Amino acid sequence: MHHHGYLWAGPKGRFDQEALRRPPHPEPPPAGSRPELVQRYREVAAEFPASDLPPLETAYWLVKPHSLVRGTWDEAKEAAGWLGERLAEYAHRFASAHDQDAIRLATLVDSAAERLGAGADVSYGFYLESPSYLHLAVVTCSPKRAIPGLVCPVE
């Protein structure tokens, strides 16, 4: 088992573009569908895997470009440590004082280590200075339990 880390920070308005964060339906629209529906399906099918936007389901980071992987670790504690470093790096920019609390952040890191060690994925999101957003994720590979059909970008 190993883990891949992902980070996205950017405008909240861009993060809110949900259509680009959702994978396309496995089946294209049926023949005879409205042209705008077919066109939108094609756009999403082309843009979703190439976009740096965080997917709605954490496991779908695995279909994104390999260049978006910020780190790979064999041990859950190492991956959680990376999360902790990123949380510390961004904490001063968190919009909420509650989110900046060092004890709370340490608890998030400990929880992440446990969940990653059990084979789960971890995803955290924080509002930064308005109107920005931070998304951190660590996806567990080999085996991929959340969505077994997804292929790990590095085996």
N, C-alpha and C positions, 0 to 999 in steps of 0.2 A: 504494500500500500504506500502511496506517496500523495503529495498535496501540491496544488498550484495556487499561487496568490495573485489576486487582481485588485487594482485600484482604479477608481474613476472619480475625478473631482471636476466639477464644472457648473455651469449655470443651471439653476433649478428648472427653468423653462425647458431646457434641452432634455434634462432627466425625465421630465413629464411627458415626453413624446412616446407614449405607451406603445403605439403601433410599431415603433422601431425596436422596442424592447421585448416584443412578443414574437416567438418563432412563427413562421407561416404554418397554416394548417397543412397536414401531410398530404391532403388531396387538393388539387387546384379546383377553382370553381367549375361546375359542370358546363358542358357545351351549351351555348345559348344564353349564358349569363350576361348581365349588363356589361358593356365594354369597360365602364369605369371600375367595376368590381374586378374584372380580369386584370386590368392595368394595375390596380392597387395591389392585388395579389403578387403580380410580377415584381413590383417595386419592393415589397416587403421581403419576398423570397430572395431578391438580390442584395438588399441592404442589411437585413438582419445579421447574417453571418459576418459581414464586413464591418459593421458598425462597432465603435468602441463603447457604445452605451451599454450599461449593465442590463443583462436580461432579467425579466420578471422572475424567472426560476433560476436560482443560482447555478444549477448543474449545466445550464446552457452556455455558460462561459466557455465550455469545452469546444464549442463550434466556432468560437471567435478566432481571429488571427492569433497565431502563436506569439507574435510580437507583443501581445497584451499581457502575457504571463510575466509577472513581476518577480517571481521566485518559485523554486521547486524544492520541496523538502521531503525526505523519507520519514522523518519523525514529526508527529503531531505537535510536540512541544516546540520544535523549531518553527513550524508554521505559525503557531500561536504567538511565538516570540516576535515574528515579523509583524503580525497584527498589532501587538503591543507597541512596537516601535512606531508604526504608522499612527496609532492612536495618540501617542505622545507627541509626535511631529505635528499633528493637526489640532490637538486639544485646545490650544490658545485661540483657535479660530472658530470653535464650536459656538453656535448661537446661544445655547442654553448653558447656564452655569452648572446645572445638574449634570449635563453630559461631560463637563470638564473635570468633575470630581475624580481624583486619583484613585480612591478606593473603588469607586464604581468601575473605572476603566480596568483596574487589576482584576476585578471580578469577571468582567467580560472576557479577558484574556484567559483566565483559569477555566471558564465555561467553554471557551473555544477549544482549548487543549483537550478537555474531556470529550467533547462532541466529535472532534476530528479523530481522536484516538479510537472512537467507536465506529468510525467510517462515515460519519455524517459530514455535510457541508456546513459552512458558517458564512453568514452575510450580515454586515452591519451597515447602517446608514445614519448620517448625521447632517443636520442643517448647519451650514457654515454662515459666515456673514452673509446677509441677504444680498442677492438671491442665489446663493451657491449651495451645493450639496456634495457630500463625500460618501462614496460607496466603497466598502472594503469587502472582499470575499476570499475565502479559501475553499477550493473544491477538492474533494478527495477522489483519487483515481485508484483503480485496480483493487478491488472491483468497484464499479460505479453503481451504487445501489439505488440512488434517487431515480435515474433514468438509464437503465442498463444498456440501451442501444447507443448511447453516446460513446464516441471513441476518444480516448485520452490523447491530447496533442503530443505528449512525450511518453513513450513506453520504454 
